[in-house]
Amino acid sequence: MTTIKQGMSFAEFEQIIAQRVANAIETIVIYETKTRMARESTNQIKQQEGKIAEDTNDKRKWKDDHKGSSSQQQNKEN
């Protein structure tokens, strides 16, 4: 058995390194997952904002169209 400083065996040293690498990989996966979820959330918000703006424009057009036709009807009645 090969030993390294402080009486640690080579196998123990390898085990510690392997665990640290596994921890680093897990941290990276978590970061990437959170980043992807944040991007998806941002995209959904942008889509919703676009839909709201579109609905608002449609509502304004509808009101303008109906406001003009109702005032024309009132003028015809007078």
C-alpha positions in Angstrom: 0.0 0.0 0.0 1.4 3.4 -1.0 1.1 6.1 1.5 1.0 9.9 1.1 1.5 12.6 3.7 -0.1 12.3 7.1 -0.5 8.5 6.7 -3.2 8.7 4.0 -3.2 5.8 1.6 -3.2 6.3 -2.1 -6.7 4.7 -2.2 -8.0 7.1 0.4 -6.5 10.0 -1.6 -8.2 8.8 -4.8 -11.5 8.4 -3.0 -11.4 12.0 -1.7 -10.5 13.3 -5.2 -13.3 11.2 -6.8 -15.8 12.6 -4.3 -14.7 16.2 -4.9 -15.0 15.7 -8.6 -18.5 14.2 -8.2 -19.5 17.1 -6.0 -18.2 19.6 -8.6 -20.1 17.8 -11.4 -23.3 17.8 -9.3 -22.9 21.6 -8.6 -22.5 22.2 -12.3 -25.6 20.2 -13.2 -27.6 22.1 -10.6 -26.4 25.4 -11.9 -27.2 24.5 -15.5 -30.6 23.3 -14.5 -31.4 26.5 -12.6 -30.1 28.6 -15.5 -32.3 26.7 -18.0 -35.3 27.1 -15.8 -34.7 30.8 -15.4 -34.4 31.2 -19.2 -37.6 29.3 -19.8 -39.4 31.4 -17.2 -38.1 34.6 -18.8 -39.2 33.4 -22.2 -42.7 32.5 -20.8 -43.0 36.0 -19.3 -42.0 37.6 -22.6 -44.6 35.6 -24.5 -47.2 36.5 -21.9 -46.3 40.2 -22.2 -46.5 40.0 -26.0 -50.0 38.3 -25.7 -51.2 41.0 -23.3 -50.0 43.7 -25.6 -51.7 42.0 -28.6 -54.9 41.6 -26.6 -54.8 45.2 -25.5 -54.3 46.4 -29.1 -57.2 44.2 -30.2 -59.4 45.6 -27.5 -58.6 49.2 -28.5 -59.3 48.5 -32.1 -62.6 46.9 -31.2 -63.6 49.8 -29.0 -62.6 52.3 -31.7 -64.5 50.4 -34.4 -67.7 50.2 -32.2 -67.4 53.7 -30.9 -67.3 55.1 -34.4 -70.3 53.0 -35.5 -72.4 53.9 -32.5 -71.8 57.6 -33.0 -72.7 57.3 -36.7 -76.0 55.6 -35.7 -76.8 58.4 -33.3 -76.2 61.0 -36.0 -78.5 59.1 -38.4 -81.3 59.1 -35.8 -81.0 62.9 -35.3 
